[in-house]
Amino acid sequence: MKARELKDMSQTELSQKEKDLTEELFNLKFQHATGQLENTQRLPLVRRDLARVKTILREKVLAESQGR
C-alpha cells in the first residue's frame, strides 16, 4: 500500500486499517509457526504496511492537536 493512498484516508479508516493489518499479521505469524504459510514474503510486507499506517495516523493526530 502506498503512503499517498493512506494520507487520503480519514482517521477512522486508518484505525480500521490498523486493526485489520494487526489481525492479518497475527494470522500470518501463526501460520508461519505451524508451517502452513506458503508465501513467507507476505510477513514483512504486512509489517511495513502496518508501520506506514501507524506513522500516518500519528501524523494526523499530531496535526489535529496542533490545530492544523
C-alpha positions in Angstrom: 0.0 0.0 0.0 1.3 3.4 -0.9 1.7 6.2 1.6 -0.1 8.6 -0.7 -3.2 6.3 -0.5 -3.0 6.2 3.3 -2.7 10.0 3.6 -6.0 10.4 1.8 -7.9 8.2 4.3 -9.6 9.6 7.4 -8.5 8.8 10.9 -11.4 6.3 11.3 -10.4 4.5 8.1 -6.8 4.4 9.2 -7.8 3.0 12.6 -9.8 0.2 11.0 -6.9 -0.5 8.6 -4.5 -0.7 11.5 -6.8 -3.2 13.2 -7.1 -5.3 10.0 -3.4 -5.4 9.4 -2.7 -6.3 13.1 -5.1 -9.2 12.8 -3.6 -10.3 9.5 -0.1 -10.1 10.9 -1.1 -12.3 13.8 -2.7 -14.9 11.5 0.4 -14.9 9.3 2.7 -15.4 12.3 0.5 -18.2 13.5 0.6 -19.9 10.1 4.3 -19.4 9.9 4.8 -21.0 13.3 2.7 -24.0 12.4 4.4 -24.5 9.0 1.3 -23.7 7.0 2.4 -20.3 5.5 3.2 -20.7 1.8 4.1 -17.1 0.9 6.7 -16.0 3.6 7.3 -12.7 1.8 3.9 -11.5 3.0 5.1 -11.1 6.6 7.5 -8.2 6.0 5.0 -6.6 3.6 2.3 -6.6 6.2 4.7 -5.3 8.9 5.7 -2.4 6.6 2.1 -1.5 5.8 1.2 -1.6 9.5 4.2 0.7 10.3 3.1 3.1 7.5 -0.5 3.2 8.8 0.7 3.9 12.4 3.0 6.6 11.2 0.4 8.4 9.2 -2.2 8.0 11.9 0.2 9.6 14.4 0.9 12.4 12.0 -2.8 13.2 11.7 -3.3 13.1 15.4 -0.4 15.5 16.0 -1.6 17.8 13.2 -5.1 17.9 14.7 -3.8 18.6 18.2 -1.7 21.5 16.9 -4.8 22.9 15.2 -3.8 22.5 11.6 
